[in-house]
């Protein structure tokens, strides 16, 4: 997706951290180590199940804010793209949730967002670049190392592209929406299996990402009065679907040991993730994203 030319995005929405020494779980580099984490954390699993290491001392970590960005910068720079994407998501969900009867302030709707390099401390424990992007419910914050997008392409086979990166962020934002609306409280996210609550929660977040994508080209920036994004092209949509397939449990398992075991799934297959993203994108309603109402997700 391409941000509308001439648009500008105010800084301060995304926090940047550098030089952290968070002591998270001991995971080696490369795909083999990441898979151990990915099965629970990658793109939205409950990080508290794995991030149990003690927090680092925080010494030397440099904290700043992503500054003001133009649309042209958001189209070329990942940190600016993250900030602009988050602001687009803010505007979308601040419209949708009240219309759906959800009583929440703008501050409650908006999650914290932190992009970090190498390691950082979170409300769910210490995280590293190997953890993958995740949403931490205790501190209501999305965490991601932007280098993950390169790993998604080089190790997981995603086609890459801006919309693929935005999909990752929109999925994590979807988990915050679930937290705000009580989905987390009503479900058992400790189980596994292709029909588990864990998988249904993840697929609903994929559907929420599709909802945002389907409306992003019509969501208006309240500061400028113009839409955030240009209409999605067929190729950009294919990029997002490629990312969804790349982080399917079946694909991750095949990459790890060549086998597929649906009884251990926590996020759903690549096909399921693509299908639910497409459902949100095409149908465009919260009701269409009720993954708990169907017999088989």
C-alpha positions, 0 to 999 in steps of 0.5 A: 500500500502507498501513503497518499502523497503530500500527507504528514504524520505527527511523531511521538506515536511510536517509541524507539529503543536501542542498546537494551540488554534484556535477558530473555529466553535463550534462543539461538539465531536463525530459523531453528531458534526462532521456530521454538518461539514462533509457535507461541509468540510469532504474530500474537501468541501469549508471550507470557508463556515464554518470556519468563526470563528476568528483566535486564537492568535497562542500563544504557538503553536509549529511548526516543520517539519516531519523529514527524514523517511525510508520506514519502518517508513513510513509503520508503522508511520502515520506522516512518511506515510503522508510525504512519500505519499505527496512526491509520489503525488508530483512526480506523478503530476509533471509528469502528469500536464506538459504532459497534457499541464498545465503550472505550476512550481513545487512550484505551483504544490506542495500544503502546507501540515499541520498535526495538533493536536486539533486546528490550524489557516488556511487561511480559518479560525480556524480549529479543529480536528472535522473539518475533513481533507480539502484543503484551496484554499486561502493558497493552503494548505492541513490540517488534524488531523491524529486522523481523520483516527481512527474516520473514522474507529470507527464512519464511518465504514471504514475498515482502512488500509494504502491505506485508509489513503493515499486515504484521502491525495490523494483526498485533493491533487486532490483539489489542482490540481483542483485549479491549473488547474482552475476547482475551477474558472470555477465551482459553488461550492456553490450549493448542490444536486447529480448533482451539481458542488459541487458533480462533483468537489468532485468526480473528486478529488476522480478520481484523487486519483484513478489516483495516486493510479493506477500509484503509484507502477510505479512512480519513486522516483527521488532521489533513482531511485526506485518506491515509492510503491509496487503494490496494493493488492486486500485487500488494494484496498478494504480498499480504497474503504471502506473509499470512501463509508464511507464518501459518503453523503448518508452514513453520512446522514444515520449515522446522522438521518437515512434519505437520501436527495440527494438534500443536497449532496455536495460530492456524494454518497458512490457508486459514490465516489467508482465508480469514484475512480475506474475509475481513478485507472483503466483507468489512464487518466485525460480525464477519470476523467472529471466528468463534461462531463457526464450527471449523475455523 
